[in-house]
Structures are given as structure tokens and as C-alpha cells.
Amino acid sequence: MKTSKYHGGVSVDHSRQLPRLRRIEGQVRGLQQMIEKERDCTEIINQISAVVAALRRVQGDMLRDHIVACATAAVTYDLPEKERQRIAQEIGKLLTRLG
């Protein structure tokens, strides 16, 4: 399975995120079981917080890798001004969406 993405001359490998996402998947299945077993709401809410935090870590790592790849491509390669502007706008949109 290919997990790297090519960003204007810079390859980004997302494969290290897969084990983390599989762990998160297991946590979500655990949440379903907790609800089925009618566990205490506080325990379920704490587990939901752990899942959300884990997803945010994956998101943050992928965002960092993406920004580094885009910046590296913009600086290292002789990209046309239009492409550099597109990269800057893409990063700006991502940051706005996450803000």
C-alpha cells in the first residue's frame, strides 16, 4: 500500500500514521463495547477524549509534514510564482479550517 504523497518534488511518507490510526480504530471499537455494556458515562467520556486527542496528534503530525513538504518544494525547486502562491493558499486554508 502506497502511503507517501508527492508534493512538488518532495515525497511525504504517511505510513507511520497507520499504526496510530489502527490503535484509534481499536479505541473506537472499545467505545462501542462500553456503550453496549452500559458502562459509566464518565468512563465513556474520558475514552472519547482520549480518541479525540489521538486523532488531533495524527492530524498535527500530518499537517506539520505537509507544511514542511510544501515549504521545501517552494524553496528548493524553481517553482513558478503561481504554484508558490497556490501552495501558500492551500496552507492558509488548512490552518483556517483547523483554527
Jmol script that loads the backbone (N, CA, C; Angstrom):
load data "model"
ATOM      1  N   MET A   1       0.843  -1.176   0.000  1.00  0.00           N
ATOM      2  CA  MET A   1       0.000   0.000   0.000  1.00  0.00           C
ATOM      3  C   MET A   1       0.886   1.236   0.000  1.00  0.00           C
ATOM      4  N   LYS A   2       0.625   2.112  -0.947  1.00  0.00           N
ATOM      5  CA  LYS A   2       1.412   3.338  -1.029  1.00  0.00           C
ATOM      6  C   LYS A   2       0.849   4.351  -0.048  1.00  0.00           C
ATOM      7  N   THR A   3       1.713   4.870   0.805  1.00  0.00           N
ATOM      8  CA  THR A   3       1.253   5.833   1.802  1.00  0.00           C
ATOM      9  C   THR A   3       1.985   7.159   1.683  1.00  0.00           C
ATOM     10  N   SER A   4       2.867   7.279   0.711  1.00  0.00           N
ATOM     11  CA  SER A   4       3.564   8.556   0.578  1.00  0.00           C
ATOM     12  C   SER A   4       2.898   9.373  -0.526  1.00  0.00           C
ATOM     13  N   LYS A   5       2.998  10.656  -0.393  1.00  0.00           N
ATOM     14  CA  LYS A   5       2.406  11.562  -1.367  1.00  0.00           C
ATOM     15  C   LYS A   5       3.492  12.499  -1.862  1.00  0.00           C
ATOM     16  N   TYR A   6       3.436  12.809  -3.116  1.00  0.00           N
ATOM     17  CA  TYR A   6       4.425  13.650  -3.766  1.00  0.00           C
ATOM     18  C   TYR A   6       3.943  15.089  -3.763  1.00  0.00           C
ATOM     19  N   HIS A   7       4.716  15.985  -3.181  1.00  0.00           N
ATOM     20  CA  HIS A   7       4.376  17.405  -3.098  1.00  0.00           C
ATOM     21  C   HIS A   7       5.416  18.210  -3.866  1.00  0.00           C
ATOM     22  N   GLY A   8       5.185  18.404  -5.127  1.00  0.00           N
ATOM     23  CA  GLY A   8       6.053  19.271  -5.916  1.00  0.00           C
ATOM     24  C   GLY A   8       7.525  18.947  -5.786  1.00  0.00           C
ATOM     25  N   GLY A   9       7.896  17.701  -5.831  1.00  0.00           N
ATOM     26  CA  GLY A   9       9.299  17.313  -5.755  1.00  0.00           C
ATOM     27  C   GLY A   9       9.705  16.763  -4.404  1.00  0.00           C
ATOM     28  N   VAL A  10       8.814  16.809  -3.421  1.00  0.00           N
ATOM     29  CA  VAL A  10       9.125  16.308  -2.087  1.00  0.00           C
ATOM     30  C   VAL A  10       8.125  15.209  -1.741  1.00  0.00           C
ATOM     31  N   SER A  11       8.645  14.047  -1.399  1.00  0.00           N
ATOM     32  CA  SER A  11       7.779  12.931  -1.044  1.00  0.00           C
ATOM     33  C   SER A  11       7.547  12.912   0.464  1.00  0.00           C
ATOM     34  N   VAL A  12       6.282  12.734   0.860  1.00  0.00           N
ATOM     35  CA  VAL A  12       5.922  12.682   2.277  1.00  0.00           C
ATOM     36  C   VAL A  12       5.392  11.288   2.572  1.00  0.00           C
ATOM     37  N   ASP A  13       5.964  10.647   3.571  1.00  0.00           N
ATOM     38  CA  ASP A  13       5.575   9.291   3.944  1.00  0.00           C
ATOM     39  C   ASP A  13       4.625   9.338   5.141  1.00  0.00           C
ATOM     40  N   HIS A  14       3.408   8.896   4.921  1.00  0.00           N
ATOM     41  CA  HIS A  14       2.401   8.896   5.982  1.00  0.00           C
ATOM     42  C   HIS A  14       2.264   7.524   6.639  1.00  0.00           C
ATOM     43  N   SER A  15       3.117   6.590   6.290  1.00  0.00           N
ATOM     44  CA  SER A  15       2.956   5.212   6.767  1.00  0.00           C
ATOM     45  C   SER A  15       3.050   5.094   8.284  1.00  0.00           C
ATOM     46  N   ARG A  16       3.784   5.984   8.937  1.00  0.00           N
ATOM     47  CA  ARG A  16       3.894   5.858  10.389  1.00  0.00           C
ATOM     48  C   ARG A  16       2.599   6.246  11.097  1.00  0.00           C
ATOM     49  N   GLN A  17       1.686   6.858  10.360  1.00  0.00           N
ATOM     50  CA  GLN A  17       0.387   7.192  10.934  1.00  0.00           C
ATOM     51  C   GLN A  17      -0.544   5.981  10.988  1.00  0.00           C
ATOM     52  N   LEU A  18      -0.302   4.996  10.152  1.00  0.00           N
ATOM     53  CA  LEU A  18      -1.199   3.842  10.085  1.00  0.00           C
ATOM     54  C   LEU A  18      -1.312   3.077  11.401  1.00  0.00           C
ATOM     55  N   PRO A  19      -0.207   2.744  12.084  1.00  0.00           N
ATOM     56  CA  PRO A  19      -0.363   2.051  13.373  1.00  0.00           C
ATOM     57  C   PRO A  19      -1.142   2.883  14.390  1.00  0.00           C
ATOM     58  N   ARG A  20      -0.926   4.177  14.376  1.00  0.00           N
ATOM     59  CA  ARG A  20      -1.657   5.043  15.297  1.00  0.00           C
ATOM     60  C   ARG A  20      -3.146   5.052  14.965  1.00  0.00           C
ATOM     61  N   LEU A  21      -3.468   5.102  13.676  1.00  0.00           N
ATOM     62  CA  LEU A  21      -4.876   5.081  13.278  1.00  0.00           C
ATOM     63  C   LEU A  21      -5.524   3.738  13.597  1.00  0.00           C
ATOM     64  N   ARG A  22      -4.760   2.670  13.493  1.00  0.00           N
ATOM     65  CA  ARG A  22      -5.308   1.354  13.861  1.00  0.00           C
ATOM     66  C   ARG A  22      -5.588   1.281  15.362  1.00  0.00           C
ATOM     67  N   ARG A  23      -4.705   1.884  16.156  1.00  0.00           N
ATOM     68  CA  ARG A  23      -4.956   1.946  17.608  1.00  0.00           C
ATOM     69  C   ARG A  23      -6.222   2.750  17.894  1.00  0.00           C
ATOM     70  N   ILE A  24      -6.374   3.848  17.196  1.00  0.00           N
ATOM     71  CA  ILE A  24      -7.565   4.680  17.369  1.00  0.00           C
ATOM     72  C   ILE A  24      -8.817   3.888  16.967  1.00  0.00           C
ATOM     73  N   GLU A  25      -8.706   3.151  15.892  1.00  0.00           N
ATOM     74  CA  GLU A  25      -9.819   2.310  15.455  1.00  0.00           C
ATOM     75  C   GLU A  25     -10.215   1.331  16.566  1.00  0.00           C
ATOM     76  N   GLY A  26      -9.224   0.754  17.218  1.00  0.00           N
ATOM     77  CA  GLY A  26      -9.484  -0.150  18.337  1.00  0.00           C
ATOM     78  C   GLY A  26     -10.135   0.582  19.507  1.00  0.00           C
ATOM     79  N   GLN A  27      -9.693   1.803  19.752  1.00  0.00           N
ATOM     80  CA  GLN A  27     -10.299   2.596  20.823  1.00  0.00           C
ATOM     81  C   GLN A  27     -11.772   2.878  20.529  1.00  0.00           C
ATOM     82  N   VAL A  28     -12.088   3.156  19.275  1.00  0.00           N
ATOM     83  CA  VAL A  28     -13.477   3.428  18.901  1.00  0.00           C
ATOM     84  C   VAL A  28     -14.319   2.170  19.061  1.00  0.00           C
ATOM     85  N   ARG A  29     -13.774   1.026  18.666  1.00  0.00           N
ATOM     86  CA  ARG A  29     -14.497  -0.239  18.904  1.00  0.00           C
ATOM     87  C   ARG A  29     -14.724  -0.454  20.395  1.00  0.00           C
ATOM     88  N   GLY A  30     -13.721  -0.094  21.196  1.00  0.00           N
ATOM     89  CA  GLY A  30     -13.855  -0.190  22.645  1.00  0.00           C
ATOM     90  C   GLY A  30     -14.969   0.705  23.167  1.00  0.00           C
ATOM     91  N   LEU A  31     -15.096   1.879  22.587  1.00  0.00           N
ATOM     92  CA  LEU A  31     -16.180   2.786  22.960  1.00  0.00           C
ATOM     93  C   LEU A  31     -17.540   2.152  22.687  1.00  0.00           C
ATOM     94  N   GLN A  32     -17.656   1.526  21.537  1.00  0.00           N
ATOM     95  CA  GLN A  32     -18.914   0.863  21.193  1.00  0.00           C
ATOM     96  C   GLN A  32     -19.244  -0.222  22.218  1.00  0.00           C
ATOM     97  N   GLN A  33     -18.236  -0.987  22.596  1.00  0.00           N
ATOM     98  CA  GLN A  33     -18.443  -2.036  23.592  1.00  0.00           C
ATOM     99  C   GLN A  33     -18.814  -1.446  24.949  1.00  0.00           C
ATOM    100  N   MET A  34     -18.187  -0.344  25.303  1.00  0.00           N
ATOM    101  CA  MET A  34     -18.508   0.305  26.572  1.00  0.00           C
ATOM    102  C   MET A  34     -19.978   0.724  26.606  1.00  0.00           C
ATOM    103  N   ILE A  35     -20.459   1.251  25.495  1.00  0.00           N
ATOM    104  CA  ILE A  35     -21.863   1.670  25.429  1.00  0.00           C
ATOM    105  C   ILE A  35     -22.781   0.446  25.477  1.00  0.00           C
ATOM    106  N   GLU A  36     -22.408  -0.592  24.727  1.00  0.00           N
ATOM    107  CA  GLU A  36     -23.212  -1.814  24.738  1.00  0.00           C
ATOM    108  C   GLU A  36     -23.295  -2.425  26.133  1.00  0.00           C
ATOM    109  N   LYS A  37     -22.217  -2.314  26.882  1.00  0.00           N
ATOM    110  CA  LYS A  37     -22.176  -2.873  28.240  1.00  0.00           C
ATOM    111  C   LYS A  37     -22.690  -1.884  29.287  1.00  0.00           C
ATOM    112  N   GLU A  38     -23.173  -0.746  28.805  1.00  0.00           N
ATOM    113  CA  GLU A  38     -23.740   0.290  29.667  1.00  0.00           C
ATOM    114  C   GLU A  38     -22.773   0.737  30.768  1.00  0.00           C
ATOM    115  N   ARG A  39     -21.537   0.977  30.356  1.00  0.00           N
ATOM    116  CA  ARG A  39     -20.537   1.480  31.297  1.00  0.00           C
ATOM    117  C   ARG A  39     -20.888   2.894  31.717  1.00  0.00           C
ATOM    118  N   ASP A  40     -20.254   3.329  32.760  1.00  0.00           N
ATOM    119  CA  ASP A  40     -20.488   4.660  33.317  1.00  0.00           C
ATOM    120  C   ASP A  40     -20.167   5.741  32.280  1.00  0.00           C
ATOM    121  N   CYS A  41     -21.031   6.761  32.221  1.00  0.00           N
ATOM    122  CA  CYS A  41     -20.858   7.858  31.253  1.00  0.00           C
ATOM    123  C   CYS A  41     -19.493   8.532  31.396  1.00  0.00           C
ATOM    124  N   THR A  42     -19.031   8.690  32.623  1.00  0.00           N
ATOM    125  CA  THR A  42     -17.749   9.347  32.852  1.00  0.00           C
ATOM    126  C   THR A  42     -16.615   8.564  32.196  1.00  0.00           C
ATOM    127  N   GLU A  43     -16.636   7.261  32.301  1.00  0.00           N
ATOM    128  CA  GLU A  43     -15.610   6.429  31.662  1.00  0.00           C
ATOM    129  C   GLU A  43     -15.663   6.574  30.150  1.00  0.00           C
ATOM    130  N   ILE A  44     -16.866   6.577  29.609  1.00  0.00           N
ATOM    131  CA  ILE A  44     -17.027   6.697  28.153  1.00  0.00           C
ATOM    132  C   ILE A  44     -16.534   8.062  27.682  1.00  0.00           C
ATOM    133  N   ILE A  45     -16.906   9.102  28.403  1.00  0.00           N
ATOM    134  CA  ILE A  45     -16.477  10.455  28.033  1.00  0.00           C
ATOM    135  C   ILE A  45     -14.957  10.575  28.093  1.00  0.00           C
ATOM    136  N   ASN A  46     -14.334   9.991  29.113  1.00  0.00           N
ATOM    137  CA  ASN A  46     -12.870  10.008  29.211  1.00  0.00           C
ATOM    138  C   ASN A  46     -12.236   9.292  28.026  1.00  0.00           C
ATOM    139  N   GLN A  47     -12.820   8.178  27.614  1.00  0.00           N
ATOM    140  CA  GLN A  47     -12.285   7.432  26.472  1.00  0.00           C
ATOM    141  C   GLN A  47     -12.474   8.220  25.180  1.00  0.00           C
ATOM    142  N   ILE A  48     -13.609   8.899  25.048  1.00  0.00           N
ATOM    143  CA  ILE A  48     -13.834   9.744  23.866  1.00  0.00           C
ATOM    144  C   ILE A  48     -12.776  10.837  23.807  1.00  0.00           C
ATOM    145  N   SER A  49     -12.461  11.438  24.943  1.00  0.00           N
ATOM    146  CA  SER A  49     -11.415  12.474  24.988  1.00  0.00           C
ATOM    147  C   SER A  49     -10.075  11.916  24.534  1.00  0.00           C
ATOM    148  N   ALA A  50      -9.777  10.689  24.921  1.00  0.00           N
ATOM    149  CA  ALA A  50      -8.518  10.061  24.510  1.00  0.00           C
ATOM    150  C   ALA A  50      -8.484   9.846  22.995  1.00  0.00           C
ATOM    151  N   VAL A  51      -9.607   9.435  22.422  1.00  0.00           N
ATOM    152  CA  VAL A  51      -9.684   9.221  20.964  1.00  0.00           C
ATOM    153  C   VAL A  51      -9.505  10.550  20.232  1.00  0.00           C
ATOM    154  N   VAL A  52     -10.187  11.568  20.698  1.00  0.00           N
ATOM    155  CA  VAL A  52     -10.086  12.888  20.061  1.00  0.00           C
ATOM    156  C   VAL A  52      -8.648  13.406  20.139  1.00  0.00           C
ATOM    157  N   ALA A  53      -8.018  13.250  21.288  1.00  0.00           N
ATOM    158  CA  ALA A  53      -6.624  13.696  21.444  1.00  0.00           C
ATOM    159  C   ALA A  53      -5.701  12.925  20.506  1.00  0.00           C
ATOM    160  N   ALA A  54      -5.916  11.626  20.391  1.00  0.00           N
ATOM    161  CA  ALA A  54      -5.082  10.808  19.499  1.00  0.00           C
ATOM    162  C   ALA A  54      -5.270  11.235  18.047  1.00  0.00           C
ATOM    163  N   LEU A  55      -6.499  11.502  17.643  1.00  0.00           N
ATOM    164  CA  LEU A  55      -6.748  11.976  16.275  1.00  0.00           C
ATOM    165  C   LEU A  55      -6.103  13.333  16.033  1.00  0.00           C
ATOM    166  N   ARG A  56      -6.145  14.200  17.026  1.00  0.00           N
ATOM    167  CA  ARG A  56      -5.510  15.516  16.873  1.00  0.00           C
ATOM    168  C   ARG A  56      -3.999  15.387  16.716  1.00  0.00           C
ATOM    169  N   ARG A  57      -3.400  14.416  17.415  1.00  0.00           N
ATOM    170  CA  ARG A  57      -1.952  14.202  17.254  1.00  0.00           C
ATOM    171  C   ARG A  57      -1.630  13.742  15.841  1.00  0.00           C
ATOM    172  N   VAL A  58      -2.428  12.824  15.302  1.00  0.00           N
ATOM    173  CA  VAL A  58      -2.224  12.368  13.927  1.00  0.00           C
ATOM    174  C   VAL A  58      -2.407  13.542  12.965  1.00  0.00           C
ATOM    175  N   GLN A  59      -3.459  14.299  13.179  1.00  0.00           N
ATOM    176  CA  GLN A  59      -3.730  15.462  12.335  1.00  0.00           C
ATOM    177  C   GLN A  59      -2.575  16.464  12.394  1.00  0.00           C
ATOM    178  N   GLY A  60      -2.088  16.739  13.583  1.00  0.00           N
ATOM    179  CA  GLY A  60      -0.986  17.683  13.739  1.00  0.00           C
ATOM    180  C   GLY A  60       0.286  17.216  13.063  1.00  0.00           C
ATOM    181  N   ASP A  61       0.586  15.931  13.206  1.00  0.00           N
ATOM    182  CA  ASP A  61       1.783  15.387  12.555  1.00  0.00           C
ATOM    183  C   ASP A  61       1.664  15.452  11.033  1.00  0.00           C
ATOM    184  N   MET A  62       0.488  15.123  10.516  1.00  0.00           N
ATOM    185  CA  MET A  62       0.307  15.164   9.068  1.00  0.00           C
ATOM    186  C   MET A  62       0.348  16.605   8.555  1.00  0.00           C
ATOM    187  N   LEU A  63      -0.235  17.520   9.309  1.00  0.00           N
ATOM    188  CA  LEU A  63      -0.188  18.927   8.918  1.00  0.00           C
ATOM    189  C   LEU A  63       1.246  19.430   8.900  1.00  0.00           C
ATOM    190  N   ARG A  64       2.004  19.106   9.959  1.00  0.00           N
ATOM    191  CA  ARG A  64       3.412  19.525  10.014  1.00  0.00           C
ATOM    192  C   ARG A  64       4.179  18.978   8.814  1.00  0.00           C
ATOM    193  N   ASP A  65       4.013  17.682   8.524  1.00  0.00           N
ATOM    194  CA  ASP A  65       4.725  17.066   7.394  1.00  0.00           C
ATOM    195  C   ASP A  65       4.332  17.726   6.075  1.00  0.00           C
ATOM    196  N   HIS A  66       3.054  18.033   5.944  1.00  0.00           N
ATOM    197  CA  HIS A  66       2.575  18.656   4.709  1.00  0.00           C
ATOM    198  C   HIS A  66       3.174  20.054   4.538  1.00  0.00           C
ATOM    199  N   ILE A  67       3.158  20.832   5.599  1.00  0.00           N
ATOM    200  CA  ILE A  67       3.709  22.189   5.524  1.00  0.00           C
ATOM    201  C   ILE A  67       5.208  22.148   5.220  1.00  0.00           C
ATOM    202  N   VAL A  68       5.924  21.243   5.872  1.00  0.00           N
ATOM    203  CA  VAL A  68       7.362  21.108   5.613  1.00  0.00           C
ATOM    204  C   VAL A  68       7.603  20.728   4.155  1.00  0.00           C
ATOM    205  N   ALA A  69       6.817  19.785   3.639  1.00  0.00           N
ATOM    206  CA  ALA A  69       6.986  19.358   2.247  1.00  0.00           C
ATOM    207  C   ALA A  69       6.687  20.505   1.283  1.00  0.00           C
ATOM    208  N   CYS A  70       5.620  21.229   1.552  1.00  0.00           N
ATOM    209  CA  CYS A  70       5.267  22.357   0.678  1.00  0.00           C
ATOM    210  C   CYS A  70       6.333  23.443   0.720  1.00  0.00           C
ATOM    211  N   ALA A  71       6.791  23.770   1.920  1.00  0.00           N
ATOM    212  CA  ALA A  71       7.820  24.805   2.055  1.00  0.00           C
ATOM    213  C   ALA A  71       9.122  24.369   1.397  1.00  0.00           C
ATOM    214  N   THR A  72       9.477  23.114   1.587  1.00  0.00           N
ATOM    215  CA  THR A  72      10.700  22.586   0.976  1.00  0.00           C
ATOM    216  C   THR A  72      10.602  22.658  -0.540  1.00  0.00           C
ATOM    217  N   ALA A  73       9.454  22.254  -1.091  1.00  0.00           N
ATOM    218  CA  ALA A  73       9.270  22.298  -2.544  1.00  0.00           C
ATOM    219  C   ALA A  73       9.336  23.730  -3.045  1.00  0.00           C
ATOM    220  N   ALA A  74       8.714  24.652  -2.320  1.00  0.00           N
ATOM    221  CA  ALA A  74       8.695  26.047  -2.759  1.00  0.00           C
ATOM    222  C   ALA A  74      10.072  26.678  -2.728  1.00  0.00           C
ATOM    223  N   VAL A  75      10.907  26.266  -1.767  1.00  0.00           N
ATOM    224  CA  VAL A  75      12.229  26.861  -1.615  1.00  0.00           C
ATOM    225  C   VAL A  75      13.274  26.143  -2.472  1.00  0.00           C
ATOM    226  N   THR A  76      13.182  24.821  -2.531  1.00  0.00           N
ATOM    227  CA  THR A  76      14.224  24.017  -3.178  1.00  0.00           C
ATOM    228  C   THR A  76      14.114  24.015  -4.692  1.00  0.00           C
ATOM    229  N   TYR A  77      12.893  23.951  -5.179  1.00  0.00           N
ATOM    230  CA  TYR A  77      12.689  23.826  -6.623  1.00  0.00           C
ATOM    231  C   TYR A  77      12.285  25.167  -7.208  1.00  0.00           C
ATOM    232  N   ASP A  78      12.611  25.332  -8.444  1.00  0.00           N
ATOM    233  CA  ASP A  78      12.306  26.584  -9.132  1.00  0.00           C
ATOM    234  C   ASP A  78      10.847  26.567  -9.589  1.00  0.00           C
ATOM    235  N   LEU A  79       9.952  26.704  -8.622  1.00  0.00           N
ATOM    236  CA  LEU A  79       8.533  26.666  -8.945  1.00  0.00           C
ATOM    237  C   LEU A  79       8.084  28.026  -9.464  1.00  0.00           C
ATOM    238  N   PRO A  80       7.151  27.999 -10.383  1.00  0.00           N
ATOM    239  CA  PRO A  80       6.605  29.279 -10.867  1.00  0.00           C
ATOM    240  C   PRO A  80       5.890  30.005  -9.726  1.00  0.00           C
ATOM    241  N   GLU A  81       5.837  31.305  -9.822  1.00  0.00           N
ATOM    242  CA  GLU A  81       5.184  32.117  -8.789  1.00  0.00           C
ATOM    243  C   GLU A  81       3.751  31.659  -8.554  1.00  0.00           C
ATOM    244  N   LYS A  82       3.050  31.318  -9.605  1.00  0.00           N
ATOM    245  CA  LYS A  82       1.650  30.872  -9.480  1.00  0.00           C
ATOM    246  C   LYS A  82       1.557  29.617  -8.602  1.00  0.00           C
ATOM    247  N   GLU A  83       2.488  28.691  -8.756  1.00  0.00           N
ATOM    248  CA  GLU A  83       2.488  27.461  -7.953  1.00  0.00           C
ATOM    249  C   GLU A  83       2.841  27.763  -6.499  1.00  0.00           C
ATOM    250  N   ARG A  84       3.790  28.657  -6.265  1.00  0.00           N
ATOM    251  CA  ARG A  84       4.126  29.043  -4.886  1.00  0.00           C
ATOM    252  C   ARG A  84       2.929  29.699  -4.199  1.00  0.00           C
ATOM    253  N   GLN A  85       2.205  30.515  -4.939  1.00  0.00           N
ATOM    254  CA  GLN A  85       1.007  31.149  -4.379  1.00  0.00           C
ATOM    255  C   GLN A  85      -0.071  30.108  -4.069  1.00  0.00           C
ATOM    256  N   ARG A  86      -0.223  29.118  -4.951  1.00  0.00           N
ATOM    257  CA  ARG A  86      -1.197  28.057  -4.727  1.00  0.00           C
ATOM    258  C   ARG A  86      -0.861  27.289  -3.451  1.00  0.00           C
ATOM    259  N   ILE A  87       0.421  26.992  -3.263  1.00  0.00           N
ATOM    260  CA  ILE A  87       0.871  26.274  -2.060  1.00  0.00           C
ATOM    261  C   ILE A  87       0.576  27.115  -0.817  1.00  0.00           C
ATOM    262  N   ALA A  88       0.892  28.396  -0.870  1.00  0.00           N
ATOM    263  CA  ALA A  88       0.646  29.277   0.280  1.00  0.00           C
ATOM    264  C   ALA A  88      -0.842  29.356   0.598  1.00  0.00           C
ATOM    265  N   GLN A  89      -1.679  29.441  -0.429  1.00  0.00           N
ATOM    266  CA  GLN A  89      -3.126  29.484  -0.208  1.00  0.00           C
ATOM    267  C   GLN A  89      -3.640  28.175   0.373  1.00  0.00           C
ATOM    268  N   GLU A  90      -3.108  27.071  -0.094  1.00  0.00           N
ATOM    269  CA  GLU A  90      -3.510  25.752   0.423  1.00  0.00           C
ATOM    270  C   GLU A  90      -3.178  25.634   1.919  1.00  0.00           C
ATOM    271  N   ILE A  91      -1.991  26.062   2.288  1.00  0.00           N
ATOM    272  CA  ILE A  91      -1.593  26.013   3.699  1.00  0.00           C
ATOM    273  C   ILE A  91      -2.483  26.954   4.519  1.00  0.00           C
ATOM    274  N   GLY A  92      -2.738  28.141   3.993  1.00  0.00           N
ATOM    275  CA  GLY A  92      -3.609  29.080   4.690  1.00  0.00           C
ATOM    276  C   GLY A  92      -4.997  28.521   4.906  1.00  0.00           C
ATOM    277  N   LYS A  93      -5.559  27.877   3.916  1.00  0.00           N
ATOM    278  CA  LYS A  93      -6.890  27.275   4.047  1.00  0.00           C
ATOM    279  C   LYS A  93      -6.892  26.169   5.101  1.00  0.00           C
ATOM    280  N   LEU A  94      -5.846  25.345   5.085  1.00  0.00           N
ATOM    281  CA  LEU A  94      -5.748  24.284   6.096  1.00  0.00           C
ATOM    282  C   LEU A  94      -5.707  24.850   7.502  1.00  0.00           C
ATOM    283  N   LEU A  95      -4.884  25.860   7.691  1.00  0.00           N
ATOM    284  CA  LEU A  95      -4.758  26.454   9.013  1.00  0.00           C
ATOM    285  C   LEU A  95      -6.053  27.125   9.461  1.00  0.00           C
ATOM    286  N   THR A  96      -6.738  27.774   8.520  1.00  0.00           N
ATOM    287  CA  THR A  96      -8.024  28.407   8.837  1.00  0.00           C
ATOM    288  C   THR A  96      -9.053  27.352   9.233  1.00  0.00           C
ATOM    289  N   ARG A  97      -9.092  26.276   8.500  1.00  0.00           N
ATOM    290  CA  ARG A  97     -10.045  25.192   8.786  1.00  0.00           C
ATOM    291  C   ARG A  97      -9.796  24.578  10.156  1.00  0.00           C
ATOM    292  N   LEU A  98      -8.534  24.508  10.548  1.00  0.00           N
ATOM    293  CA  LEU A  98      -8.185  23.880  11.823  1.00  0.00           C
ATOM    294  C   LEU A  98      -8.283  24.854  13.004  1.00  0.00           C
ATOM    295  N   GLY A  99      -8.233  26.156  12.698  1.00  0.00           N
ATOM    296  CA  GLY A  99      -8.196  27.180  13.730  1.00  0.00           C
ATOM    297  C   GLY A  99      -9.407  27.209  14.565  1.00  0.00           C
TER     298      GLY A  99
END
end "model"
wireframe off; spacefill off
backbone 0.3
color backbone group
